[in-house]
Amino acid sequence: MSKGFQHNQIFKIVSMKDKTVIEAISGSASNSNNPPVVAKKWSNAQSQKFKALLVRPGEFRLSSLLDESMSLAWDCEPSDRLLFQSAWENRPFQTWFAEEIHPNSKICVIRPNADSQMCLRNMGVGNQISLVEENLGDVNQHWKLESKY
């Protein structure tokens, strides 16, 4: 069984709390407002599918299929801890890894490589995904990586 992200794989990322998925809100690399990444109900939209691109061993850039040029990547400012998209510049909070909670479950916590004590948390439908301190007892931090949907 596969573990975590894999190079060139396309993933649907599902919250184990409420079965919402991670969705990239429409935007462009020239948009200075950095479009947010939120939790939404699955609609099979391109904005809900993410391509993992290997940057370095174990570190992945995640880009929405909505952005055909793959010029945007997940990003986070440590000060506000909210997930957004920004122009790919190989900054510390632009590379991510997924770590399985239970072997072969595909249920993971998703962490920035810049701070392995933090992970993504679902803040509810329509709300921006947040970066929080890890608490494996919090199901809002549990994500299922689906590569076939």
Protein Blocks (a to p, Z undefined) as FASTA:
>chain_A
ZZhjdehiacddddfklopacddddddfklmnlpaddddddehiaklcccdddfbghiac
dddfklmnopaccdddfklopacddddehiaklcccdddfbghklpacdddfklmkbccd
debehiacddddddfklmklpccddfbZZ
